[in-house]
Amino acid sequence: MEIKSTTDAALIARLNEPVQNLHAKLYPEYFKPYNFDEIRKWFERVVEEDHESTFLVIKDEEQIAGYAWIQVFTRKENPFKKESRALEVHQFSIMPAEHKKGYGTHLMNYICQFARDKGINEIVLDYWSDNKAAEQFYQKQQFTVYRKAAHKLL
């Protein structure tokens, strides 16, 4: 098993397909159907312009098992909150055929070490409430819910 960073926007866009399809299925009122060209172009801009973002790919031999998009961010102190620095997991996906093989745990352990190596002691992420697989995985990885969001459709 090997984890490497990548700047290949086409690869990232292809690996994004299961995530985008799941979100579009669960929440079609918010998410567009997967469109490789649009998503590739968007990731090209992120790779070029956002130097705090890192894209990680997990491979087993030559088979890509999944990826993560992570970003280091610092929030400056203001009258309401103290300064904080954390690593945010924007996207985390293991290819459907590779589920239940330990790749997710291995990738998350790598992300935790990545944060430690940068002196960061907090990892934050969010997931949609109907994504029960994500909820179970993050609980297993010892993430705890500390904030909840709500909405009301009118």
Stockholm file with secondary structure:
# STOCKHOLM 1.0

chainA/1-154         MEIKSTTDAALIARLNEPVQNLHAKLYPEYFKPYNFDEIRKWFERVVEEDHESTFLVIKDEEQIAGYAWIQVFTRKENPFKKESRALEVHQFSIMPAEHKKGYGTHLMNYICQFARDKGINEIVLDYWSDNKAAEQFYQKQQFTVYRKAAHKLL
#=GR chainA/1-154 SS CEEEEECCHHHHHHHHHHHHHHHHHHCTTTCCCCCHHHHHHHHHHHHHHCTTEEEEEEEETTEEEEEEEEEEEEECCCSSSCCEEEEEEEEEEECGGGTTSSHHHHHHHHHHHHHHHTTCCCEEECCCTTCHHHHHHHHHTTCCCCCCCCCCCC
#=GC SS_cons         CEEEEECCHHHHHHHHHHHHHHHHHHCTTTCCCCCHHHHHHHHHHHHHHCTTEEEEEEEETTEEEEEEEEEEEEECCCSSSCCEEEEEEEEEEECGGGTTSSHHHHHHHHHHHHHHHTTCCCEEECCCTTCHHHHHHHHHTTCCCCCCCCCCCC
//
